[in-house]
Amino acid sequence: MQRAVAQVPELVIPRYVDGCVLRKGLEIGELLKIRKQALLYVHPCASERGKLMADVELSEDLEKDFFDGDTLCKILESAALGFSQFKCSSNLGVAKFVWKGREISVFRNGKLKIQRCVDRSDILRTANRVSRLVWAAALCDVCKRPALECATDRCGKCSKGKQAVRVERLPAGELLAHAMKLQDRKRAAYFVFRFIVESPTKEDAVVGISLLGEFVS
C-alpha cells in the first residue's frame, strides 16, 4: 500500500473527546495515584531465583472485558518482531509473550502478569511499557469500541475535529518517520510500537496509536 503521508512532515490525527480511552491513557503511575491496590507483588518469581513477579490490575472490575480480544491479538501480532516468544488466543482472552527478558501475560479483563523483574522500578517500568503496547486494544468508555477504532475515527463518537502534528518535533519522532517510509507493514508497525512505548508522555504516544491503524488490519 502506498502511503502519501510518508512524503509530508505532518500527520493529521483526531482530537479526542474527554472520556475517550485515548485521551485518558493507561499510564501505570497515574493509575496508582488513584488505586494503589492495582499493583500486587508476589515473591519470589517462580520461573527464576532472585527475580520478582507482579500482577497489575488495570481495571477495578475484573468480571468485565477491559480489552477487545480480537484487537489484542492483532496488535500484539504486529508488535511480535520485538518478542522472543509469543502466543495469543482471542477466544480465551489471553496473550503471553517474552519481551526484553520479561515473561508477560495480558488478560482480556485488564490483568497483567509480569515475571522475571529485578526490582520495583523494573516492575513499574515494564508495566507501563506493556500498558502502552496494548493500549490500542483497550475498550473505550465513550464508544464501547477498541481504542484502535477511536484512533482511526471509525467509532464515530470520540473525535472532536482534527489536528496536524509535525513528526520531527516529537521526542522519538524519527521512529515514526522511519515507519512511514517502509513498505513492509509488519516492520513499519514494529517501529510505530517502539515510538508508542518510548514516547515520554501519553500525549506524544497517542500520535503513534493514530498511525497504527494503517498497519494493523
C-alpha positions as CSV (number, residue, x, y, z in Angstrom):
1,M,0.0,0.0,0.0
2,Q,1.4,3.4,-1.0
3,R,1.3,5.9,1.8
4,A,1.4,9.6,0.7
5,V,1.7,10.6,4.3
6,A,5.3,9.4,4.2
7,Q,6.1,12.3,1.9
8,V,4.9,15.1,4.2
9,P,6.2,16.4,7.6
10,E,2.8,16.3,9.2
11,L,0.3,13.8,10.4
12,V,-3.4,14.7,10.7
13,I,-4.9,12.9,13.6
14,P,-8.2,13.2,15.7
15,R,-8.7,15.4,18.7
16,Y,-10.2,13.1,21.3
17,V,-13.2,14.0,23.5
18,D,-13.0,13.8,27.3
19,G,-13.5,10.3,28.5
20,C,-12.1,8.6,25.4
21,V,-9.5,6.0,26.3
22,L,-7.0,7.7,24.0
23,R,-7.5,10.9,26.0
24,K,-7.2,9.2,29.4
25,G,-4.4,6.7,28.6
26,L,-3.3,3.7,30.6
27,E,-0.4,5.1,32.5
28,I,0.6,3.0,35.5
29,G,1.8,5.9,37.5
30,E,-1.5,7.8,37.1
31,L,-3.4,4.6,37.9
32,L,-1.5,4.0,41.2
33,K,-2.3,7.6,42.4
34,I,-6.0,6.7,42.2
35,R,-5.9,3.0,43.2
36,K,-2.7,1.8,45.0
37,Q,-4.0,-1.8,45.2
38,A,-3.8,-2.0,41.4
39,L,-0.3,-3.3,41.8
40,L,0.2,-6.6,43.7
41,Y,3.6,-8.3,44.4
42,V,4.4,-11.9,44.7
43,H,7.8,-13.1,46.0
44,P,9.7,-14.8,44.7
45,C,9.3,-15.2,40.9
46,A,8.6,-18.9,40.3
47,S,10.5,-19.0,37.0
48,E,13.8,-17.6,38.2
49,R,15.5,-17.4,41.6
50,G,16.2,-13.8,42.8
51,K,13.6,-12.2,40.4
52,L,10.2,-10.7,41.2
53,M,6.8,-11.1,39.7
54,A,3.8,-8.8,39.9
55,D,0.1,-8.7,39.0
56,V,-1.2,-5.4,37.7
57,E,-5.0,-4.8,37.5
58,L,-5.8,-2.0,35.0
59,S,-9.5,-2.4,35.7
60,E,-11.4,-2.3,39.0
61,D,-14.0,-4.8,37.7
62,L,-12.2,-8.0,36.6
63,E,-15.6,-9.5,35.7
64,K,-15.9,-7.3,32.6
65,D,-13.8,-7.2,29.4
66,F,-11.2,-4.4,29.5
67,F,-9.6,-5.3,26.2
68,D,-11.2,-6.4,22.9
69,G,-9.8,-9.9,22.4
70,D,-9.5,-9.9,18.6
71,T,-7.8,-6.5,18.6
72,L,-5.4,-7.5,21.4
73,C,-4.2,-10.4,19.3
74,K,-3.9,-8.3,16.1
75,I,-1.8,-5.6,17.7
76,L,0.5,-7.9,19.6
77,E,1.0,-10.0,16.4
78,S,2.0,-6.7,14.7
79,A,4.5,-6.0,17.6
80,A,5.8,-9.5,17.7
81,L,9.1,-8.7,15.9
82,G,10.3,-7.5,19.3
83,F,9.3,-10.7,21.2
84,S,11.3,-13.8,21.7
85,Q,8.1,-15.9,22.3
86,F,4.5,-15.1,21.5
87,K,1.1,-16.7,21.5
88,C,-2.4,-15.2,21.8
89,S,-5.9,-16.6,21.9
90,S,-8.8,-14.2,21.3
91,N,-11.3,-16.9,22.3
92,L,-9.6,-17.4,25.7
93,G,-8.8,-13.7,26.0
94,V,-5.1,-14.1,26.9
95,A,-1.8,-13.2,25.3
96,K,1.6,-14.5,26.5
97,F,4.9,-13.3,25.3
98,V,8.6,-12.8,26.3
99,W,9.8,-9.2,25.8
100,K,13.2,-7.9,26.8
101,G,13.7,-10.9,29.0
102,R,10.4,-10.4,30.9
103,E,7.6,-13.0,30.8
104,I,4.3,-11.2,30.3
105,S,0.7,-12.3,30.3
106,V,-2.2,-10.0,29.3
107,F,-5.7,-11.0,30.1
108,R,-8.9,-9.6,28.5
109,N,-10.2,-8.4,31.9
110,G,-7.3,-6.0,32.2
111,K,-5.0,-8.0,34.4
112,L,-1.3,-8.1,33.5
113,K,1.1,-10.7,35.0
114,I,4.8,-9.7,34.7
115,Q,7.6,-12.2,35.7
116,R,11.4,-12.0,35.9
117,C,11.7,-8.4,37.0
118,V,14.8,-7.4,39.1
119,D,13.2,-4.8,41.4
120,R,10.3,-2.4,42.0
121,S,11.5,0.1,39.5
122,D,11.8,-2.6,36.8
123,I,8.2,-3.8,37.6
124,L,6.8,-0.3,37.2
125,R,8.8,0.5,34.1
126,T,7.8,-2.9,32.4
127,A,4.2,-2.5,33.4
128,N,4.0,1.0,31.9
129,R,5.7,-0.2,28.7
130,V,3.2,-3.2,28.4
131,S,0.2,-0.9,29.0
132,R,1.4,1.3,26.2
133,L,1.8,-1.7,24.0
134,V,-1.7,-2.9,24.4
135,W,-3.4,0.5,24.7
136,A,-4.9,0.2,21.2
137,A,-6.9,-2.8,22.3
138,A,-8.5,-1.2,25.4
139,L,-12.3,-0.7,25.2
140,C,-13.4,2.9,25.3
141,D,-16.0,4.1,27.8
142,V,-17.4,6.6,25.3
143,C,-18.0,4.4,22.2
144,K,-17.6,0.9,23.7
145,R,-15.2,0.1,20.9
146,P,-11.4,-0.7,21.0
147,A,-9.1,2.3,21.1
148,L,-7.7,1.4,17.6
149,E,-11.2,2.3,16.2
150,C,-11.1,5.6,18.1
151,A,-7.7,6.4,16.6
152,T,-8.8,5.8,13.1
153,D,-12.1,7.7,13.6
154,R,-14.1,4.6,12.8
155,C,-16.1,4.6,16.1
156,G,-17.8,7.8,15.2
157,K,-18.0,9.2,18.7
158,C,-14.6,10.1,20.0
159,S,-13.3,12.7,17.6
160,K,-14.0,16.4,18.1
161,G,-12.1,17.5,15.0
162,K,-8.6,17.1,13.6
163,Q,-5.1,18.4,14.4
164,A,-1.8,18.4,12.5
165,V,1.3,17.1,14.2
166,R,4.8,17.6,12.9
167,V,6.6,14.3,13.3
168,E,10.1,15.8,13.6
169,R,9.1,17.8,16.6
170,L,8.1,14.8,18.6
171,P,10.5,13.0,21.0
172,A,11.4,9.7,19.3
173,G,9.7,11.1,16.1
174,E,12.4,9.6,14.0
175,L,10.8,6.2,14.7
176,L,7.5,7.3,13.2
177,A,9.3,8.9,10.2
178,H,11.1,5.7,9.6
179,A,7.9,3.6,9.8
180,M,6.2,5.8,7.2
181,K,9.0,5.1,4.7
182,L,8.7,1.3,5.0
183,Q,6.7,-0.8,2.5
184,D,6.8,-3.8,4.8
185,R,3.7,-3.4,7.0
186,K,4.9,-5.6,9.9
187,R,8.3,-3.8,10.1
188,A,6.5,-0.5,10.0
189,A,4.2,-1.4,12.8
190,Y,7.2,-2.5,14.9
191,F,8.7,1.0,14.7
192,V,5.3,2.6,15.4
193,F,5.1,0.4,18.6
194,R,8.6,1.4,19.5
195,F,7.5,5.1,19.3
196,I,4.4,4.5,21.4
197,V,6.4,2.7,24.1
198,E,9.4,5.1,24.1
199,S,7.5,8.4,24.0
200,P,7.9,10.3,27.3
201,T,4.2,11.3,27.6
202,K,0.9,9.7,26.7
203,E,0.0,12.8,24.6
204,D,3.0,12.1,22.4
205,A,2.4,8.3,22.4
206,V,-1.2,8.7,21.2
207,V,0.1,10.1,17.9
208,G,1.5,6.6,17.2
209,I,-1.8,5.0,18.0
210,S,-3.4,7.2,15.4
211,L,-0.9,6.0,12.8
212,L,-1.1,2.3,13.9
213,G,-4.4,1.7,12.1
214,E,-2.5,1.9,8.7
215,F,-0.5,-1.1,9.6
216,V,-2.9,-3.3,11.7
217,S,-5.8,-4.6,9.8
